[in-house]
C-alpha cells in the first residue's frame, strides 16, 4: 500500500482511554454517612496519650460523696476541666467545689495514668490469687477424716440428672 493512499485515521495516534470504573465517575467519593443512633449521655473528650478517662461518682441521692472523690484522687485520678478541651463541648459542673469540671448529673470526669491502672490491676489480681490459695490451703489441711483427704482442689462443676444405673 502506498503512503499516499493511507487514510488519515491511521496517521493520527489514538486518544488515551480512561481506565476508571464507571461507578467511580458517577458516584460521590465521600464516605458513607454514619447511621443515626441515640446519643450517649456519657460522651467525653478523648484522654491524652498515656491516660484513661473514667467517670467517678460525686454525689448519691443528692448528698455529696466526698469519700469516693477523695479516694479516687488519692489513687491517682485527676479531675478533667472543661477549659482543657476548648474544642469539645461538654456539660460542666456550674457551682460548688467542682465548678468547671466536666460532669454529667452526679458523675464527674477524671483521668488516670495507664501505668497506674496496670499497677492497680496487678495488685488486685495478686490479692485475689493469694486469697484463693489461702482457701485452698485451709481446705486441704482440714478434712474431717483421713479417708476424705483431698490432694488438689477440683474447680470443675458437674451436674447429673437421674441415676447412672437406670435401665
C-alpha positions as CSV (number, residue, x, y, z in Angstrom):
1,X,0.0,0.0,0.0
2,X,1.3,3.5,-0.8
3,X,1.7,6.1,1.8
4,X,-0.2,8.4,-0.4
5,X,-3.3,6.2,-0.2
6,X,-3.1,5.7,3.6
7,X,-6.2,7.1,5.2
8,X,-5.7,9.8,7.9
9,X,-7.3,7.7,10.5
10,X,-4.2,5.6,10.8
11,X,-1.8,8.5,10.7
12,X,-3.1,10.2,14.0
13,X,-2.5,8.4,17.3
14,X,-5.4,7.1,19.2
15,X,-6.5,9.1,22.3
16,X,-5.7,7.6,25.7
17,X,-8.7,5.8,27.2
18,X,-9.7,6.5,30.8
19,X,-9.5,3.3,32.8
20,X,-11.6,4.3,35.8
21,X,-14.6,2.3,36.8
22,X,-17.9,3.8,35.7
23,X,-19.1,3.7,39.3
24,X,-16.2,5.9,40.4
25,X,-17.2,8.5,37.8
26,X,-20.9,8.6,38.7
27,X,-20.9,8.2,42.5
28,X,-19.7,10.7,45.0
29,X,-16.4,9.7,46.6
30,X,-17.5,10.7,50.1
31,X,-17.5,8.3,53.0
32,X,-20.9,6.8,53.9
33,X,-23.0,8.7,56.3
34,X,-23.0,7.3,59.8
35,X,-26.5,6.0,60.7
36,X,-28.4,7.7,63.5
37,X,-28.2,6.3,67.0
38,X,-29.3,7.7,70.3
39,X,-26.7,10.0,71.8
40,X,-24.6,8.7,74.7
41,X,-25.1,10.7,77.9
42,X,-21.5,9.9,78.9
43,X,-19.6,11.2,75.9
44,X,-16.2,12.5,76.9
45,X,-13.3,14.1,75.2
46,X,-10.5,11.7,74.3
47,X,-7.9,11.1,77.0
48,X,-4.4,12.4,76.4
49,X,-1.8,9.8,75.4
50,X,-0.8,7.6,78.4
51,X,-4.1,8.3,80.3
52,X,-7.5,6.8,80.6
53,X,-10.7,8.6,81.3
54,X,-13.2,7.4,83.9
55,X,-16.5,8.8,85.3
56,X,-16.5,8.9,89.1
57,X,-19.4,9.5,91.4
58,X,-19.5,12.8,93.2
59,X,-22.9,12.5,94.9
60,X,-25.5,9.9,95.8
61,X,-29.2,10.7,96.2
62,X,-28.4,14.4,96.4
63,X,-25.7,14.1,99.1
64,X,-22.0,14.8,98.3
65,X,-19.9,11.6,98.2
66,X,-16.7,13.2,99.4
67,X,-15.2,9.9,100.5
68,X,-15.5,8.4,97.0
69,X,-14.0,11.5,95.3
70,X,-11.2,11.8,97.8
71,X,-10.4,8.1,97.5
72,X,-10.2,8.3,93.7
73,X,-7.9,11.4,93.9
74,X,-5.6,9.5,96.3
75,X,-5.5,6.6,93.9
76,X,-4.0,8.9,91.3
77,X,-7.0,10.3,89.4
78,X,-7.0,13.9,88.2
79,X,-10.3,15.8,87.5
80,X,-10.7,17.0,83.9
81,X,-11.6,20.7,83.5
82,X,-13.6,21.9,80.5
83,X,-11.2,24.6,79.7
84,X,-8.5,21.9,79.0
85,X,-10.6,20.9,75.9
86,X,-11.8,24.2,74.2
87,X,-12.7,22.4,71.0
88,X,-15.0,19.9,72.8
89,X,-18.5,21.0,74.0
90,X,-19.2,19.1,77.3
91,X,-21.6,19.7,80.2
92,X,-19.8,21.1,83.2
93,X,-20.5,21.4,86.9
94,X,-21.7,25.0,87.4
95,X,-21.2,25.6,91.1
96,X,-19.5,24.3,94.2
97,X,-16.2,22.8,94.7
98,X,-16.1,21.1,91.3
99,X,-17.1,24.1,89.2
100,X,-15.6,24.0,85.7
101,X,-15.1,20.2,85.8
102,X,-16.7,18.1,83.1
103,X,-19.7,16.4,84.7
104,X,-23.0,14.8,83.9
105,X,-25.5,14.5,86.7
106,X,-23.8,13.0,89.7
107,X,-20.7,12.0,87.8
108,X,-17.5,13.9,87.1
109,X,-14.8,13.1,84.6
110,X,-11.4,12.1,85.8
111,X,-8.2,10.7,84.2
112,X,-5.6,8.4,85.5
113,X,-2.2,7.4,84.0
114,X,-2.3,4.0,82.3
115,X,0.8,2.8,84.3
116,X,-1.2,3.4,87.5
117,X,-4.2,1.4,86.1
118,X,-1.9,-1.5,85.2
119,X,-0.2,-1.5,88.7
120,X,-3.6,-1.4,90.4
121,X,-4.9,-4.3,88.3
122,X,-1.8,-6.3,89.1
123,X,-2.2,-5.6,92.8
124,X,-5.8,-6.8,92.9
125,X,-5.1,-9.9,90.7
126,X,-2.3,-10.9,93.2
127,X,-4.6,-10.2,96.1
128,X,-7.4,-12.4,94.7
129,X,-4.8,-15.2,93.8
130,X,-3.5,-15.1,97.4
131,X,-7.0,-15.3,98.9
132,X,-7.8,-18.3,96.6
133,X,-4.6,-20.0,97.8
134,X,-5.5,-19.4,101.4
135,X,-8.9,-21.0,100.9
136,X,-7.3,-24.0,99.1
137,X,-4.7,-24.5,101.8
138,X,-7.4,-24.4,104.5
139,X,-9.5,-26.9,102.6
140,X,-6.6,-29.3,102.1
141,X,-5.4,-29.3,105.7
142,X,-8.7,-29.5,107.5
143,X,-10.5,-32.6,106.4
144,X,-13.0,-34.4,108.7
145,X,-11.4,-37.8,108.2
146,X,-8.2,-39.1,106.7
147,X,-10.2,-41.2,104.2
148,X,-11.6,-38.0,102.8
149,X,-8.2,-36.5,102.0
150,X,-8.1,-34.1,99.0
151,X,-4.9,-34.0,97.1
152,X,-5.7,-30.9,95.0
153,X,-8.8,-28.7,94.7
154,X,-11.1,-29.5,91.8
155,X,-12.6,-26.4,90.3
156,X,-14.9,-28.1,87.8
157,X,-18.7,-28.2,88.2
158,X,-20.5,-31.3,87.3
159,X,-24.3,-31.7,87.1
160,X,-26.0,-35.1,86.7
161,X,-29.7,-36.0,86.4
162,X,-31.2,-39.2,87.4
163,X,-29.2,-42.3,88.4
164,X,-26.4,-43.8,86.4
165,X,-27.7,-47.3,86.7
166,X,-31.1,-46.7,85.0
167,X,-32.3,-49.3,82.5
